[in-house]
Amino acid sequence: MNDFKTIRFSILDQVGTLTLDNPAKRNALDPAMREEIAQVVTHVRRERDIRALIITGANGHFCSGGDLRNIATVGLDNQGWRNRLQDLHGWLQELLTLDRPVIAAVDGAAAGAGFSLALSADFVLATPRARFCMSFMKVGLVPDCGAFYTLPRIVGVQRAKELMLSARDIEAAEALQLGLAMELHAPEDLLPRAQAMAASFVNASPVAISLVKRTLAGWGGDLSTMLELEANAQALAMGTADHRTAVSRFVNKESALFQWPGKGS
């Protein structure tokens, strides 16, 4: 996992960090990067010891979107483009359904597919100089990389339409207000905050994390369905060793193994 050309991937203390690193293209999501991200996502999914994943960008940018020069020269027909998107959807669906926390640490531009990639995370942390843009309309395209699924779930359908159809820039303060970003941090504090958040999950119940993510995937269902999902998830969680250990530590006045890090941590 060390011979990548457009990304970097490391594992430290059971936390994986995927860094988009192609300065010549401002970390554009070109074919090589898509293939390398796919390899990392597959690896993380298989390696149960990796308990959280951080996605970030190098060189002052998160991801500038698709590689327009490649798009302009590749010469695919309609079916070829559809096949290409479906290949991308293979690893994207694995990322969206990963049963461990995913944290996007966004500095600089997250445009087009880069914005969509950030939205695939469970938590988006950003810097005050981060900016987001559903830029597809500027080149006569529709959003991709899962944005039709993720964006309206965060901002609602009406605002999602506005962001998609206007293709306007969203500054960091507005991204925070809209819920696109959960927290803003100074550039030098961004990755440490993401690392602290990811590290907190190393001692959390992996079953409970998986069940929370899987149950929320059904968000928007009717009341009866959501209550049934909740009951099934809780029944599974209550049968785990992690639950029994946590209760025992509470009864014996020991500190909890899982503790969410405060913003100043």
Helices and strands as residue ranges (DSSP letters): E 7-12, E 15-20, G 23-25, H 31-46, E 52-57, H 68-73, H 78-96, E 102-106, E 109-111, H 113-119, E 123-126, E 131-133, G 135-139, H 147-155, H 157-166, E 169-171, H 172-178, E 183-184, H 187-200, G 201-203, H 206-216, H 223-238, H 241-251
